[in-house]
Amino acid sequence: MKTIVFGATGGTGAAVIRLLRAEGDDVTAFVRNPARLTDQANVALVTGDVMNPADVAAAMPGHDRVVISLGNSQNPFALLLGAKRTTPRDVCETGTINIIAAMQAAGVRRVVCVTAFGIGATRTKSPLMFKIFYSLVLREHMADKERQEAALRASGLDWTLVQPVGLTDQPATGTYTASPTGALGKQTMGRADVARYIVTALADPATIGQSIALSG
């Protein structure tokens, strides 16, 4: 299998790449800045901007599966205080729309996308403190993720939405809750465990068309 990962320099995307390589997959990392991908061994690099449809379309042919782990890495508090924006406010929505179009043109169907717990089907299941934090601090980020999910649901592709809770860099535990009904375990989860679920879901047709809430 040949898998292309968008958002490859983030913690979750990088963890997915490590696991796919360990399982013998051919992996392509789509990145804006190759220098930010710290471990480039046995990875095909494509430099491009996910906001540019032509860059995404050129990278897609020849792949069997897609992982989308886009996000806004800017400090949300800094943005609230007027910091200069370095990531487009619609990076998840527009980037995903470009990926969908490229997949459709290249005949690629399977995609697993990381969104967030607290949107879509899990919106009503978030703890009160999550809802307050999202409303006051992450309103823009969560709205972008909502639109991203809507685009995938309407795409006609074989999609799976992965909705993790608060992410940490703790080592993989191999123990987590993956729920299609939004059931919640712990309120944090390591990126390494999220990556393990993504790699598992890619090969599991039973997850197609599902939103999976992930928690520790």
MDAnalysis code that builds the backbone (N, CA, C; Angstrom):
import MDAnalysis as mda
import numpy as np

u = mda.Universe.empty(648, n_residues=216, atom_resindex=np.repeat(np.arange(216), 3), trajectory=True)
u.add_TopologyAttr("name", ["N", "CA", "C"] * 216)
u.add_TopologyAttr("resid", np.arange(1, 217))
u.add_TopologyAttr("resname", ["MET", "LYS", "THR", "ILE", "VAL", "PHE", "GLY", "ALA", "THR", "GLY", "GLY", "THR", "GLY", "ALA", "ALA", "VAL", "ILE", "ARG", "LEU", "LEU", "ARG", "ALA", "GLU", "GLY", "ASP", "ASP", "VAL", "THR", "ALA", "PHE", "VAL", "ARG", "ASN", "PRO", "ALA", "ARG", "LEU", "THR", "ASP", "GLN", "ALA", "ASN", "VAL", "ALA", "LEU", "VAL", "THR", "GLY", "ASP", "VAL", "MET", "ASN", "PRO", "ALA", "ASP", "VAL", "ALA", "ALA", "ALA", "MET", "PRO", "GLY", "HIS", "ASP", "ARG", "VAL", "VAL", "ILE", "SER", "LEU", "GLY", "ASN", "SER", "GLN", "ASN", "PRO", "PHE", "ALA", "LEU", "LEU", "LEU", "GLY", "ALA", "LYS", "ARG", "THR", "THR", "PRO", "ARG", "ASP", "VAL", "CYS", "GLU", "THR", "GLY", "THR", "ILE", "ASN", "ILE", "ILE", "ALA", "ALA", "MET", "GLN", "ALA", "ALA", "GLY", "VAL", "ARG", "ARG", "VAL", "VAL", "CYS", "VAL", "THR", "ALA", "PHE", "GLY", "ILE", "GLY", "ALA", "THR", "ARG", "THR", "LYS", "SER", "PRO", "LEU", "MET", "PHE", "LYS", "ILE", "PHE", "TYR", "SER", "LEU", "VAL", "LEU", "ARG", "GLU", "HIS", "MET", "ALA", "ASP", "LYS", "GLU", "ARG", "GLN", "GLU", "ALA", "ALA", "LEU", "ARG", "ALA", "SER", "GLY", "LEU", "ASP", "TRP", "THR", "LEU", "VAL", "GLN", "PRO", "VAL", "GLY", "LEU", "THR", "ASP", "GLN", "PRO", "ALA", "THR", "GLY", "THR", "TYR", "THR", "ALA", "SER", "PRO", "THR", "GLY", "ALA", "LEU", "GLY", "LYS", "GLN", "THR", "MET", "GLY", "ARG", "ALA", "ASP", "VAL", "ALA", "ARG", "TYR", "ILE", "VAL", "THR", "ALA", "LEU", "ALA", "ASP", "PRO", "ALA", "THR", "ILE", "GLY", "GLN", "SER", "ILE", "ALA", "LEU", "SER", "GLY"])
u.atoms.positions = np.array([
    [0.840, -1.196, 0.000],
    [0.000, 0.000, 0.000],
    [0.879, 1.252, 0.000],
    [0.406, 2.269, -0.674],
    [1.120, 3.535, -0.696],
    [0.204, 4.612, -0.115],
    [0.662, 5.257, 0.949],
    [-0.165, 6.202, 1.705],
    [0.472, 7.569, 1.682],
    [-0.330, 8.601, 1.442],
    [0.153, 9.977, 1.520],
    [-0.446, 10.625, 2.761],
    [0.405, 11.326, 3.506],
    [0.001, 11.950, 4.759],
    [0.081, 13.467, 4.613],
    [-1.041, 14.130, 4.837],
    [-1.099, 15.595, 4.860],
    [-1.111, 16.041, 6.321],
    [-0.279, 17.033, 6.651],
    [-0.078, 17.389, 8.047],
    [1.025, 16.526, 8.635],
    [1.995, 16.179, 7.798],
    [3.011, 15.197, 8.167],
    [4.003, 15.701, 9.206],
    [4.141, 17.016, 9.365],
    [5.123, 17.529, 10.316],
    [4.533, 17.743, 11.707],
    [3.229, 17.569, 11.866],
    [2.627, 17.643, 13.193],
    [2.896, 16.362, 13.973],
    [2.619, 16.402, 15.267],
    [2.904, 15.255, 16.107],
    [2.170, 14.001, 15.697],
    [0.874, 14.134, 15.377],
    [0.095, 12.960, 14.988],
    [0.505, 12.453, 13.616],
    [0.669, 13.354, 12.661],
    [1.077, 12.945, 11.319],
    [2.419, 12.237, 11.316],
    [3.371, 12.764, 12.076],
    [4.694, 12.138, 12.146],
    [4.617, 10.756, 12.768],
    [3.765, 10.592, 13.786],
    [3.601, 9.289, 14.423],
    [2.968, 8.284, 13.461],
    [2.015, 8.736, 12.651],
    [1.407, 7.863, 11.648],
    [2.464, 7.382, 10.656],
    [3.313, 8.285, 10.220],
    [4.357, 7.915, 9.258],
    [5.285, 6.862, 9.841],
    [5.683, 7.023, 11.090],
    [6.575, 6.038, 11.713],
    [5.926, 4.656, 11.753],
    [4.652, 4.595, 12.093],
    [3.973, 3.303, 12.173],
    [3.802, 2.672, 10.788],
    [3.440, 3.470, 9.807],
    [3.269, 2.936, 8.457],
    [4.578, 2.384, 7.917],
    [5.667, 3.099, 8.152],
    [6.972, 2.601, 7.709],
    [7.314, 1.288, 8.403],
    [7.002, 1.199, 9.689],
    [7.305, -0.015, 10.451],
    [6.526, -1.212, 9.907],
    [5.358, -0.939, 9.303],
    [4.538, -2.011, 8.751],
    [4.840, -2.279, 7.283],
    [5.842, -1.583, 6.741],
    [6.273, -1.842, 5.379],
    [5.549, -1.074, 4.308],
    [4.750, -0.094, 4.688],
    [4.066, 0.738, 3.700],
    [5.040, 1.686, 3.005],
    [4.722, 2.008, 1.755],
    [5.362, 3.149, 1.099],
    [4.642, 4.398, 1.574],
    [5.388, 5.384, 2.057],
    [4.785, 6.564, 2.674],
    [5.284, 7.825, 1.988],
    [4.349, 8.721, 1.691],
    [4.680, 10.042, 1.176],
    [4.261, 11.083, 2.191],
    [5.157, 11.993, 2.511],
    [4.857, 13.112, 3.397],
    [4.700, 14.369, 2.554],
    [3.515, 14.959, 2.624],
    [3.247, 16.217, 1.917],
    [3.499, 17.343, 2.909],
    [4.489, 18.191, 2.616],
    [4.925, 19.199, 3.589],
    [5.187, 20.537, 2.904],
    [4.980, 21.593, 3.662],
    [5.380, 22.913, 3.176],
    [6.875, 23.137, 3.349],
    [7.400, 22.668, 4.481],
    [8.800, 22.873, 4.810],
    [9.443, 21.535, 5.158],
    [10.176, 20.924, 4.237],
    [10.774, 19.605, 4.502],
    [11.683, 19.594, 5.724],
    [12.270, 20.715, 6.072],
    [13.184, 20.765, 7.216],
    [12.466, 20.461, 8.525],
    [11.155, 20.634, 8.556],
    [10.398, 20.379, 9.781],
    [10.095, 18.904, 9.988],
    [10.322, 18.080, 8.970],
    [10.131, 16.640, 9.127],
    [11.449, 16.064, 9.633],
    [11.504, 15.794, 10.915],
    [12.780, 15.473, 11.553],
    [13.317, 14.102, 11.157],
    [12.451, 13.150, 10.852],
    [12.882, 11.806, 10.470],
    [12.412, 11.540, 9.049],
    [13.347, 11.623, 8.111],
    [12.983, 11.517, 6.706],
    [13.402, 10.192, 6.078],
    [13.909, 9.269, 6.889],
    [14.365, 7.990, 6.355],
    [13.195, 7.193, 5.773],
    [13.387, 6.710, 4.554],
    [12.393, 5.857, 3.889],
    [11.044, 6.544, 3.712],
    [11.071, 7.846, 3.544],
    [9.850, 8.611, 3.300],
    [10.014, 9.409, 2.019],
    [9.041, 9.324, 1.128],
    [9.041, 10.171, -0.062],
    [8.506, 11.540, 0.327],
    [9.233, 12.582, -0.007],
    [8.833, 13.943, 0.347],
    [8.250, 14.657, -0.858],
    [7.102, 15.286, -0.648],
    [6.523, 16.176, -1.652],
    [6.356, 17.537, -0.994],
    [6.991, 18.530, -1.553],
    [6.882, 19.882, -1.014],
    [5.745, 20.612, -1.715],
    [4.835, 21.142, -0.932],
    [3.708, 21.856, -1.510],
    [2.861, 22.490, -0.431],
    [1.889, 23.263, -0.862],
    [0.970, 23.961, 0.043],
    [-0.416, 23.351, -0.121],
    [-0.979, 22.826, 0.944],
    [-2.287, 22.184, 0.861],
    [-3.373, 23.167, 0.451],
    [-3.108, 24.471, 0.592],
    [-4.067, 25.479, 0.166],
    [-4.026, 25.715, -1.343],
    [-3.040, 25.105, -2.010],
    [-2.895, 25.259, -3.459],
    [-3.408, 23.998, -4.144],
    [-4.548, 24.059, -4.826],
    [-5.119, 22.850, -5.445],
    [-4.163, 22.154, -6.396],
    [-3.355, 22.908, -7.127],
    [-2.437, 22.302, -8.097],
    [-1.363, 21.479, -7.404],
    [-0.864, 21.962, -6.272],
    [0.147, 21.208, -5.519],
    [-0.423, 19.877, -5.049],
    [-1.635, 19.912, -4.532],
    [-2.257, 18.697, -4.002],
    [-2.572, 17.725, -5.137],
    [-3.099, 18.243, -6.230],
    [-3.450, 17.389, -7.371],
    [-2.223, 16.693, -7.936],
    [-1.095, 17.387, -7.977],
    [0.131, 16.801, -8.519],
    [0.677, 15.689, -7.630],
    [0.404, 15.778, -6.318],
    [0.956, 14.802, -5.376],
    [0.140, 13.530, -5.274],
    [-1.124, 13.554, -5.647],
    [-2.039, 12.456, -5.343],
    [-1.869, 11.191, -6.176],
    [-1.656, 11.265, -7.492],
    [-1.637, 10.030, -8.298],
    [-0.621, 9.010, -7.787],
    [-1.013, 7.747, -7.864],
    [-0.127, 6.668, -7.452],
    [-0.307, 6.222, -6.019],
    [-1.157, 6.905, -5.265],
    [-1.388, 6.532, -3.872],
    [-2.687, 5.726, -3.742],
    [-2.720, 4.897, -2.698],
    [-3.889, 4.071, -2.429],
    [-4.743, 4.621, -1.290],
    [-4.092, 5.327, -0.347],
    [-4.782, 5.776, 0.863],
    [-4.264, 7.149, 1.261],
    [-5.109, 7.864, 1.998],
    [-4.792, 9.229, 2.414],
    [-5.053, 9.368, 3.907],
    [-4.126, 10.035, 4.589],
    [-4.344, 10.447, 5.976],
    [-4.290, 11.965, 6.020],
    [-5.313, 12.578, 6.613],
    [-5.360, 14.029, 6.766],
    [-5.223, 14.359, 8.244],
    [-4.148, 15.052, 8.576],
    [-3.924, 15.464, 9.966],
    [-3.569, 16.949, 9.995],
    [-4.393, 17.719, 9.304],
    [-4.169, 19.162, 9.230],
    [-4.612, 19.837, 10.522],
    [-4.014, 20.982, 10.790],
    [-4.423, 21.739, 11.966],
    [-3.724, 23.079, 12.009],
    [-4.219, 23.918, 12.885],
    [-3.629, 25.234, 13.088],
    [-2.727, 25.164, 14.314],
    [-1.427, 25.247, 14.093],
    [-0.474, 25.074, 15.185],
    [-0.218, 26.362, 15.969],
    [-0.833, 27.443, 15.543],
    [-0.621, 28.701, 16.263],
    [-1.253, 28.669, 17.641],
    [-0.613, 29.345, 18.575],
    [-1.143, 29.455, 19.924],
    [-2.466, 30.223, 19.878],
    [-3.577, 29.595, 20.295],
    [-4.866, 30.276, 20.189],
    [-4.961, 31.525, 21.058],
    [-4.258, 31.525, 22.194],
    [-4.267, 32.713, 23.057],
    [-3.556, 33.871, 22.368],
    [-2.455, 33.558, 21.676],
    [-1.729, 34.603, 20.951],
    [-2.594, 35.204, 19.849],
    [-3.352, 34.351, 19.163],
    [-4.248, 34.860, 18.123],
    [-5.309, 35.779, 18.710],
    [-5.846, 35.387, 19.870],
    [-6.851, 36.220, 20.518],
    [-6.286, 37.585, 20.901],
    [-4.991, 37.616, 21.177],
    [-4.337, 38.862, 21.575],
    [-3.788, 39.646, 20.386],
    [-4.089, 39.167, 19.165],
    [-3.726, 39.932, 17.982],
    [-2.439, 39.528, 17.309],
    [-1.910, 38.350, 17.623],
    [-0.674, 37.901, 16.978],
    [-0.879, 37.764, 15.474],
    [0.204, 37.962, 14.730],
    [0.137, 37.822, 13.279],
    [-0.218, 36.396, 12.908],
    [-1.140, 36.231, 12.004],
    [-1.582, 34.911, 11.585],
    [-0.571, 34.303, 10.613],
    [-0.145, 33.065, 10.884],
    [0.790, 32.369, 10.004],
    [0.155, 31.155, 9.330],
    [-1.009, 30.755, 9.794],
    [-1.751, 29.641, 9.198],
    [-3.142, 30.139, 8.842],
    [-3.622, 29.873, 7.626],
    [-4.963, 30.339, 7.249],
    [-6.025, 29.822, 8.215],
    [-7.017, 30.646, 8.492],
    [-8.064, 30.265, 9.434],
    [-8.901, 29.095, 8.913],
    [-8.860, 28.836, 7.600],
    [-9.647, 27.748, 7.009],
    [-8.753, 26.630, 6.477],
    [-7.587, 26.436, 7.096],
    [-6.633, 25.454, 6.561],
    [-7.224, 24.049, 6.522],
    [-8.007, 23.671, 7.518],
    [-8.585, 22.319, 7.544],
    [-9.667, 22.167, 6.484],
    [-10.567, 23.137, 6.413],
    [-11.655, 23.055, 5.435],
    [-11.123, 23.119, 4.008],
    [-10.386, 24.178, 3.679],
    [-9.944, 24.367, 2.293],
    [-8.913, 23.313, 1.896],
    [-7.993, 23.001, 2.808],
    [-7.030, 21.956, 2.505],
    [-7.715, 20.642, 2.208],
    [-8.729, 20.296, 2.988],
    [-9.442, 19.040, 2.794],
    [-10.257, 19.058, 1.505],
    [-10.860, 20.173, 1.182],
    [-11.584, 20.284, -0.091],
    [-10.630, 20.046, -1.263],
    [-9.420, 20.589, -1.175],
    [-8.430, 20.365, -2.232],
    [-8.007, 18.901, -2.296],
    [-7.861, 18.267, -1.137],
    [-7.491, 16.850, -1.098],
    [-8.607, 15.994, -1.695],
    [-9.847, 16.298, -1.341],
    [-10.992, 15.554, -1.883],
    [-11.004, 15.630, -3.407],
    [-10.832, 16.835, -3.954],
    [-10.851, 16.999, -5.409],
    [-9.725, 16.205, -6.056],
    [-8.544, 16.217, -5.437],
    [-7.406, 15.481, -5.989],
    [-7.652, 13.976, -5.925],
    [-8.250, 13.503, -4.830],
    [-8.571, 12.077, -4.716],
    [-9.576, 11.657, -5.782],
    [-10.594, 12.451, -5.957],
    [-11.619, 12.115, -6.947],
    [-11.018, 12.069, -8.349],
    [-10.142, 13.014, -8.653],
    [-9.521, 13.052, -9.979],
    [-8.585, 11.872, -10.204],
    [-7.909, 11.423, -9.135],
    [-6.927, 10.337, -9.256],
    [-7.531, 8.957, -9.001],
    [-8.805, 8.911, -8.622],
    [-9.445, 7.636, -8.354],
    [-9.036, 7.000, -7.037],
    [-8.619, 7.826, -6.077],
    [-8.242, 7.343, -4.742],
    [-9.467, 7.496, -3.840],
    [-9.817, 6.457, -3.080],
    [-11.060, 6.512, -2.328],
    [-10.883, 6.535, -0.812],
    [-9.857, 5.885, -0.270],
    [-9.783, 5.687, 1.185],
    [-9.080, 6.853, 1.853],
    [-9.749, 7.409, 2.875],
    [-9.181, 8.540, 3.610],
    [-9.591, 8.456, 5.071],
    [-8.626, 8.666, 5.947],
    [-8.881, 8.807, 7.375],
    [-8.444, 10.214, 7.774],
    [-9.335, 10.930, 8.424],
    [-9.091, 12.331, 8.753],
    [-9.211, 12.558, 10.253],
    [-8.231, 13.252, 10.815],
    [-8.251, 13.613, 12.230],
    [-8.974, 14.945, 12.384],
    [-10.065, 14.943, 13.153],
    [-10.754, 16.201, 13.447],
    [-10.611, 16.479, 14.950],
    [-11.682, 16.499, 15.698],
    [-11.560, 16.774, 17.135],
    [-12.818, 16.332, 17.871],
    [-12.657, 15.849, 19.087],
    [-13.805, 15.559, 19.945],
    [-14.487, 16.879, 20.301],
    [-15.812, 16.877, 20.236],
    [-16.552, 18.085, 20.569],
    [-17.190, 18.766, 19.382],
    [-17.049, 18.156, 18.192],
    [-17.749, 18.677, 17.024],
    [-18.583, 17.551, 16.430],
    [-19.453, 17.909, 15.507],
    [-20.272, 16.898, 14.866],
    [-21.069, 16.092, 15.878],
    [-20.978, 14.755, 15.756],
    [-21.771, 13.868, 16.598],
    [-21.386, 13.918, 18.061],
    [-20.183, 14.417, 18.374],
    [-19.739, 14.459, 19.772],
    [-19.929, 15.834, 20.415],
    [-20.556, 16.749, 19.716],
    [-20.698, 18.108, 20.257],
    [-21.443, 18.120, 21.583],
    [-22.502, 17.349, 21.665],
    [-23.313, 17.357, 22.889],
    [-22.709, 16.500, 23.994],
    [-21.679, 15.719, 23.675],
    [-21.094, 14.813, 24.648],
    [-19.869, 15.385, 25.352],
    [-19.440, 16.565, 24.964],
    [-18.264, 17.166, 25.583],
    [-18.546, 17.573, 27.021],
    [-17.584, 17.369, 27.916],
    [-17.733, 17.888, 29.279],
    [-17.887, 19.412, 29.261],
    [-18.509, 19.946, 30.277],
    [-18.798, 21.378, 30.318],
    [-17.540, 22.221, 30.153],
    [-16.443, 21.832, 30.799],
    [-15.221, 22.627, 30.703],
    [-14.684, 22.644, 29.274],
    [-14.829, 21.523, 28.563],
    [-14.433, 21.489, 27.157],
    [-15.249, 22.507, 26.368],
    [-16.566, 22.503, 26.591],
    [-17.438, 23.395, 25.831],
    [-17.087, 24.857, 26.076],
    [-16.782, 25.190, 27.322],
    [-16.419, 26.573, 27.643],
    [-15.112, 26.956, 26.969],
    [-14.119, 26.057, 27.059],
    [-12.818, 26.339, 26.451],
    [-12.934, 26.483, 24.941],
    [-13.683, 25.580, 24.308],
    [-13.858, 25.663, 22.862],
    [-14.538, 26.970, 22.472],
    [-15.556, 27.354, 23.241],
    [-16.308, 28.549, 22.915],
    [-15.482, 29.823, 23.074],
    [-14.675, 29.863, 24.128],
    [-13.934, 31.089, 24.427],
    [-12.593, 31.177, 23.705],
    [-11.939, 30.038, 23.495],
    [-10.566, 30.058, 22.997],
    [-10.413, 29.426, 21.613],
    [-11.099, 28.324, 21.382],
    [-10.886, 27.561, 20.145],
    [-12.058, 27.665, 19.172],
    [-12.839, 28.705, 19.296],
    [-14.026, 28.839, 18.437],
    [-13.653, 28.743, 16.947],
    [-12.635, 29.483, 16.544],
    [-12.226, 29.508, 15.141],
    [-11.712, 28.142, 14.681],
    [-10.884, 27.516, 15.518],
    [-10.312, 26.222, 15.174],
    [-11.405, 25.166, 15.018],
    [-12.347, 25.151, 15.969],
    [-13.392, 24.135, 15.946],
    [-14.356, 24.351, 14.776],
    [-14.634, 25.594, 14.437],
    [-15.496, 25.873, 13.291],
    [-14.854, 25.369, 12.004],
    [-13.539, 25.526, 11.880],
    [-12.817, 25.021, 10.714],
    [-12.927, 23.499, 10.645],
    [-12.794, 22.838, 11.777],
    [-12.923, 21.384, 11.822],
    [-14.346, 20.931, 11.480],
    [-15.340, 21.683, 11.924],
    [-16.738, 21.356, 11.589],
    [-16.922, 21.362, 10.070],
    [-16.425, 22.396, 9.423],
    [-16.574, 22.501, 7.967],
    [-15.770, 21.416, 7.255],
    [-14.625, 21.063, 7.825],
    [-13.818, 19.973, 7.269],
    [-14.607, 18.663, 7.283],
    [-15.226, 18.361, 8.407],
    [-16.026, 17.137, 8.500],
    [-17.163, 17.147, 7.483],
    [-17.832, 18.277, 7.354],
    [-18.954, 18.370, 6.421],
    [-18.499, 18.088, 4.988],
    [-17.330, 18.597, 4.622],
    [-16.810, 18.372, 3.267],
    [-16.558, 16.890, 3.024],
    [-15.993, 16.205, 4.003],
    [-15.721, 14.780, 3.825],
    [-17.013, 13.969, 3.774],
    [-17.967, 14.315, 4.612],
    [-19.228, 13.586, 4.612],
    [-19.941, 13.689, 3.255],
    [-19.746, 14.791, 2.579],
    [-20.418, 15.014, 1.296],
    [-19.586, 14.554, 0.101],
    [-18.404, 14.016, 0.356],
    [-17.439, 13.750, -0.714],
    [-17.744, 12.506, -1.541],
    [-18.463, 11.548, -0.974],
    [-18.661, 10.281, -1.662],
    [-17.472, 9.344, -1.567],
    [-16.437, 9.732, -0.828],
    [-15.256, 8.900, -0.647],
    [-15.470, 7.910, 0.500],
    [-14.525, 7.005, 0.664],
    [-14.561, 6.046, 1.772],
    [-13.839, 6.672, 2.971],
    [-14.563, 7.500, 3.700],
    [-13.946, 8.294, 4.761],
    [-14.187, 7.688, 6.141],
    [-13.248, 7.975, 7.030],
    [-13.411, 7.756, 8.460],
    [-12.955, 9.019, 9.161],
    [-13.762, 9.519, 10.084],
    [-13.412, 10.692, 10.872],
    [-12.954, 10.236, 12.250],
    [-11.796, 10.691, 12.662],
    [-11.235, 10.342, 13.964],
    [-11.268, 11.592, 14.836],
    [-11.972, 11.507, 15.968],
    [-12.207, 12.675, 16.820],
    [-11.540, 12.470, 18.191],
    [-10.252, 12.799, 18.304],
    [-9.574, 12.592, 19.587],
    [-9.862, 13.704, 20.586],
    [-9.693, 13.355, 21.860],
    [-9.779, 14.344, 22.944],
    [-8.459, 15.107, 23.002],
    [-8.182, 15.767, 24.122],
    [-6.960, 16.538, 24.257],
    [-5.718, 15.666, 24.052],
    [-4.800, 16.120, 23.204],
    [-3.653, 15.310, 22.819],
    [-2.425, 15.626, 23.658],
    [-1.660, 14.570, 23.948],
    [-0.403, 14.709, 24.679],
    [0.692, 13.984, 23.905],
    [1.929, 14.139, 24.360],
    [3.059, 13.454, 23.745],
    [3.521, 12.258, 24.564],
    [2.649, 11.721, 25.394],
    [3.022, 10.572, 26.208],
    [3.271, 9.354, 25.308],
    [4.100, 8.406, 25.760],
    [4.353, 7.197, 24.961],
    [3.069, 6.405, 24.727],
    [3.104, 5.591, 23.695],
    [1.944, 4.757, 23.385],
    [1.648, 3.797, 24.531],
    [0.364, 3.630, 24.822],
    [-0.062, 2.690, 25.856],
    [-0.720, 1.454, 25.254],
    [-1.283, 1.617, 24.038],
    [-2.021, 0.523, 23.424],
    [-3.404, 0.335, 24.010],
    [-3.764, 1.189, 24.968],
    [-5.074, 1.096, 25.623],
    [-5.817, 2.409, 25.433],
    [-6.944, 2.347, 24.770],
    [-7.725, 3.551, 24.536],
    [-9.151, 3.154, 24.191],
    [-10.025, 4.161, 24.196],
    [-11.427, 3.948, 23.840],
    [-11.676, 4.487, 22.448],
    [-12.150, 3.646, 21.545],
    [-12.512, 4.060, 20.191],
    [-14.008, 3.791, 20.035],
    [-14.805, 4.864, 20.015],
    [-16.253, 4.704, 20.088],
    [-16.972, 5.378, 18.922],
    [-17.768, 4.635, 18.148],
    [-18.580, 5.250, 17.092],
    [-19.806, 5.970, 17.633],
    [-20.059, 5.847, 18.928],
    [-21.220, 6.507, 19.530],
    [-20.833, 7.719, 20.367],
    [-19.532, 8.052, 20.422],
    [-19.097, 9.216, 21.170],
    [-18.820, 8.961, 22.631],
    [-18.750, 7.692, 23.036],
    [-18.423, 7.391, 24.430],
    [-17.038, 7.916, 24.763],
    [-16.886, 8.442, 25.985],
    [-15.648, 9.122, 26.371],
    [-15.004, 8.415, 27.551],
    [-13.713, 8.114, 27.420],
    [-12.922, 7.601, 28.530],
    [-12.218, 8.759, 29.218],
    [-10.880, 8.713, 29.261],
    [-10.115, 9.818, 29.834],
    [-10.170, 11.024, 28.903],
    [-9.890, 12.198, 29.445],
    [-10.022, 13.424, 28.667],
    [-8.751, 13.809, 27.927],
    [-7.718, 12.969, 28.022],
    [-6.508, 13.170, 27.224],
    [-6.103, 11.842, 26.599],
    [-5.255, 11.939, 25.569],
    [-4.796, 10.741, 24.868],
    [-3.495, 11.070, 24.163],
    [-2.571, 10.137, 24.158],
    [-1.296, 10.352, 23.491],
    [-1.419, 10.281, 21.978],
    [-0.650, 11.127, 21.298],
    [-0.659, 11.115, 19.829],
    [-0.221, 9.765, 19.271],
    [0.667, 9.080, 19.976],
    [1.126, 7.772, 19.500],
    [-0.023, 6.775, 19.447],
    [-0.930, 6.831, 20.418],
    [-2.090, 5.938, 20.394],
    [-3.095, 6.356, 19.322],
    [-3.245, 7.657, 19.114],
    [-4.104, 8.126, 18.016],
    [-3.571, 7.607, 16.687],
    [-2.252, 7.687, 16.507],
    [-1.641, 7.203, 15.272],
    [-1.879, 5.714, 15.090],
    [-1.770, 4.944, 16.166],
    [-2.018, 3.505, 16.073],
    [-3.447, 3.227, 15.614],
    [-4.413, 3.995, 16.134],
    [-5.789, 3.770, 15.701],
    [-5.950, 4.147, 14.224],
    [-5.352, 5.233, 13.799],
    [-5.465, 5.656, 12.398],
    [-4.947, 4.568, 11.464],
    [-3.790, 4.020, 11.774],
    [-3.209, 2.977, 10.936],
    [-4.111, 1.741, 10.923],
    [-4.702, 1.412, 12.062],
    [-5.633, 0.290, 12.127],
    [-6.882, 0.563, 11.288],
    [-7.414, 1.779, 11.404],
    [-8.643, 2.129, 10.691],
    [-8.446, 2.133, 9.183],
    [-7.268, 2.531, 8.723],
    [-7.010, 2.554, 7.283],
    [-7.288, 1.203, 6.638],
    [-6.985, 0.143, 7.374],
    [-7.134, -1.210, 6.828],
    [-8.436, -1.880, 7.227],
    [-9.304, -1.153, 7.910],
    [-10.540, -1.747, 8.432],
    [-11.754, -1.147, 7.728],
    [-12.332, -1.854, 6.762],
    [-13.485, -1.306, 6.032],
    [-14.706, -1.074, 6.917],
    [-14.736, -1.689, 8.105],
    [-15.876, -1.496, 8.991],
    [-15.963, -0.062, 9.511],
    [-14.856, 0.682, 9.436],
    [-14.866, 2.065, 9.930],
    [-15.280, 3.079, 8.870],
    [-15.462, 2.635, 7.653],
    [-15.837, 3.564, 6.578],
    [-17.211, 4.175, 6.881],
    [-17.277, 5.490, 6.740],
    [-18.532, 6.202, 6.997],
    [-18.820, 6.413, 8.464],
    [-17.817, 6.211, 9.318],
    [-18.035, 6.377, 10.749],
    [-17.219, 7.554, 11.309],
    [-17.760, 8.169, 12.364],
    [-17.026, 9.126, 13.182],
    [-16.637, 8.387, 14.459],
    [-15.345, 8.285, 14.725],
    [-14.846, 7.525, 15.870],
    [-14.285, 8.474, 16.917],
    [-14.922, 8.508, 18.080],
    [-14.404, 9.299, 19.188],
    [-13.270, 8.517, 19.846],
    [-12.125, 9.175, 20.021],
    [-10.952, 8.529, 20.625],
    [-10.614, 9.207, 21.945],
    [-10.416, 8.394, 22.978],
    [-10.015, 8.933, 24.267],
    [-9.156, 7.899, 24.982],
    [-8.414, 8.359, 26.000],
    [-7.521, 7.475, 26.725],
    [-8.284, 6.526, 27.647],
])
